[in-house]
Structure formats: structure tokens, C-alpha cells
């Protein structure tokens, strides 16, 4: 449960960083300005995918042991 809360918090923080007017690299720079936003979003999505996949694997393994007996 704590992992899912952290996952949701990471997604929300990434979205806030995306719309926040103050970035590490200002968005007025042509390409580099949007790269930090893209990296933040991709990191949050990768973290979410990993957490969902791990939770799904745990659920499948738990159900598999229940049905084996």
C-alpha cells in the first residue's frame, strides 16, 4: 500500500513540476528547456509501470499458490 502511495505521489509531483513556471532549466531555451520536463515525466511513468508490474506479479504468484493446493 505504501508503494502505491509513493507511486501516486511521484506522478502528482511530476505533473506539478511540468506545469510549475520555475524549472531547473527554463522552458524558454529551445530544446534543453523541455528536456528536464520530459525526464521528470518519463521517470514518474517508469516508476509507476515498475510498481504496477511488481504488484501484478505478486498478485499472480499469490493466486497461483492458492490454486496449486
Helices and strands as residue ranges (DSSP letters): H 2-19, H 32-68
